[in-house]
Amino acid sequence: MKEVIERYPQNPFLTPDMIPGANAVFNSSVTRFGDKYVGVFRVEKRAGFQSLRVAWSNDGINRWKFDSDEVLVPTEEPFKTYEDARYDPRITKIDDTYYICHASENRYGCQVSVASTKDFKKFSKIAVASEPTNRNMVLFPEKIGGLYVRLDRPFESGGGGNIWISYSPDLVFWGRSEVLMTSRGFAWDQGKIGPGAPPIRTDEGWLCIYHGVTPRINCKIYKAGVALLDLQDPRKVIARSKEYIMAPREDYERVGDVPNVVFPTAVIPYPEKDELRIYYGGADTVMCLATAKISELIDFAKNK
Ligand code: BMA
């Protein structure tokens, strides 16, 4: 059967042996920056800590050059208390500013933080933007009705979790939170689900790639799906794929520190080619790439 996504033949494109002192590089975000690409990478050190590192590439795939220092290290309160470990970054560009949302793990649980940068050299922390326990915050690339909009995944008891939507005037104070999409009993996304890449605008709605878990006796299998949200009112789910768009199949998705994980964290659209790049972590160890036709993903979301 033809898949809706196509894996990059040279996957994984980034591995820990390419970064001195790294145990793993995964669940990272890449975006366009002028005529180049920049990424904020989740690099787990051999000493065991998570770090966020900026790297640059001409084509967004090869020859990544890492800046020397880790970024978004907290130096002041409240970030020192709540950002013990920083991981799973997602980048959204709004106007001329890039926003980085990431998980902030701390003694109270996990929260989400948001920071901004214009050049990926100097970063400003904006807020720890949720109570515990929450992960996977992604920002929409434009305000809707004058407000910033985000998706995230608060945890629920019993290891579950659904995708929520919230609004904010300033990225600090969030409200009007409601459930957007729930896990589906006995389907591939019957376990917890969470936002993957930040949504992108298409003619047919906001295209959202998300992750969903299939729980099995000895593991959780992380897969990816696609949904479409109404452009004017993204609380309305227009379409959602019955099947996953991607499940762990290749060795680099099956074998690693956490087996059987594909975890999408960024997309880059090329509308002129009807193409979408999907960046994802493989088995919590390496960075991978897949491509898809935007029109085919939309049809897939509509189960056509
Ligand atoms: C999730 C997050 C991700 C990770 C995934 C699989 O809960 O921690 O960072 O990729 O589990 O281990």
Boltz pocket constraint, residues with backbone or C-beta under 6 A from the ligand:
constraints:
  - pocket:
      binder: B
      contacts: [[A, 27], [A, 88], [A, 222], [A, 258], [A, 261], [A, 263], [A, 281], [A, 284]]
      max_distance: 6.0
